[in-house]
Amino acid sequence: MPETVHIIDLESGNLRSLQNAIEYLGYETKLIKSSTDPELDTATKLFLPGVGNYGHFVKEYFARGFDAPIKKYIDSGRPLMGICVGLQTFFQGSEESPSVPGLGMIDLQLSKFDDKTKSVPQIGWNTAYPLGDKMLYHINPNNRYYYVHSYAGIVSEEDIERLTSQGWELNLTQYGEQRFIASISKDNIFATQFHPEKSGIAGLKVIRSFLEQTHYSPLPEIVNANDGSNNGLTRRIIACLDVRSNDQGDLVVTKGDQYDVREKDQEGGDVRNLGKPVTLAEKYYKQGADEVTFLNITSFRDSPLKDQPMLEVLKQAAKTIFVPLTVGGGIKDIVEPDGTKIPALQVAGTYFSAGADKVSIGTDAVVAAKKYYELGGNGDGTSPIETISAAYGVQAVVISVDPKRQYVASPSDTKNETIKAEVPGPNGEEYIWYATTAKGGREVTDLGAVELVKACEALGAGEILLNCIDKDGSNSGYDLELINWIKGSVNVPVIASSGAGNPGHFQEVFEKTKTDAALGAGMFHRDEYTVEQVKLHLKENGLQTRLDTETL
């Protein structure tokens, strides 16, 4: 019989992915939801994973009575692994929630990253370097691991000396100029700031090393150094799949020009079918995609939540895809056919339970931003952005922006912010602004894209997925003007989307803008280029990228 591995469940983030990773390695998993569960006394390996707000997580930890039984577990010498906020719980406390003390096992306070020179939260693939001459739990300094957080154990030389003198073994890395703890271990305790369950094969090896209790292994020659470019992160490449049902009711991945996804070579053409969502997603993962995004477009948003086809897509994809998964479409307050009201927070939680790491909000983000300005630059705590980020953390909320370029002769011709156009408009207009759209691009609003992203960041969004209707399906490259403008307006990460037609377009957007990631769709679906070809092109042109070449 496979050995059973136990996981503490504080209803924080996506536990399903960790279960999938452990089960993929040949173990069974059991969630422990209660501190009185008798299996805590017999568990042989225990995980403490967490995502989101430090204060919320730690309060739940104590309120549910886990303090004493987990201390008893640790004192017994049995191995425990913390992940992300699970690691942070061991610290003295956090700047994120100053009034909430942690367990105090690590003599350090968590601090927020400085956002003056880099995006916060840190979202992406960074390194982890041991201080000694051995690998700890197979954390390989030549590999990249997935981080998503705003607060960290930022350390000085004095902090490092103090912690090591107390017996802690550290892996460190850097985000910009700030060095922080990537992992920490002492005796039977091991914890990572990164998410090994979302770090591809490299992350699975870390989990397996913990499960097998292979504490040390030889340190390889370091050939993939973190040179500080891009603040220490690789250039993130995201594969996006627009998913809907066709006229026969089959779930398909589709793509169109300016959001028109029907075949044009026949009257009343069916929805363009480019493949099955789970099959394509797994293909892109194997090609090296750093993330996979599923966008549920128009065709089944009004289905009862329990019958949402995307839930099954996520469940199946998460079993074999060990990088972050984002889902968009229908993340809102809904009313079921029987009249039952389900808040957006519960909808998001259902998707997280199915395997999603982030949710993408589109039309409801426009609604929330308009209300924000109507209230004088304040939220009222009820929007999906606010409720989901409060429970799961800002990094779990992505805003999908679908803007359309508008030319004006003068800034006074619109209430929204404008910039001078690099190329004048069709009638010689010298200024542009970008109108946001709703309902999959079908409805143009009077709210500008800049105004939208500023409001959403203030409400609690942690990332911007920046599309461009004018560029969609054009294969002519990204809208660099738009990307630079939006990127300069917010501190959170921005994903460039719409227009990529070849690897050179990815190089161009990384070299000519400060975008944090770039997304491709049609060029991958049509097999014109692979994700790996894009990454090799970037590497050949001096841009750091993650190439996961290891095997289990």
Secondary structure, 3 states (H helix, E strand, C coil): CCCEEEEECCCCCCHHHHHHHHHHCCCEEEEECCCCCCHHHHCCCEEEEECCCHHHHHHHHHHCCCHHHHHHHHHCCCCEEEEEHHHHCCEEEECCCCCCCCCCCEEEEEEECCCCCCCCCEEEEECCEECCCEEECCCCCCCCEEEEECEECECCHHHHHHHHHCCCEEEEEEECCEEEEEEEEECCEEEECCCHHHCHHHHHHHHHHHHCCCCEEECCCCCCCCCCHHHHCCCEEEEEEEEEECCCCCEEEECCECCECECCCCCCCCECCCCCHHHHHHHHHHHCCCEEEEEECCCCCCCCHHHCHHHHHHHHHHCCCCCCEEEECCCCCEECCCCCEECHHHHHHHHHHHCCCEEEECHHHHHHHHHHHHCCCCCCCCCHHHHHHHHHCHHHEEEEECEEEEEECCHHHCCCCCEECCCCCCCCCCEEEEEEEECCCCEEEEEEHHHHHHHHHHHCCCEEEECCCCCCCCCCCCCHHHHHHHHCCCCCCEEECCCCCCHHHHHHHHHHCCCCEEEECHHHHCCCCCHHHHHHHHHHCCCCCCCCCCCC
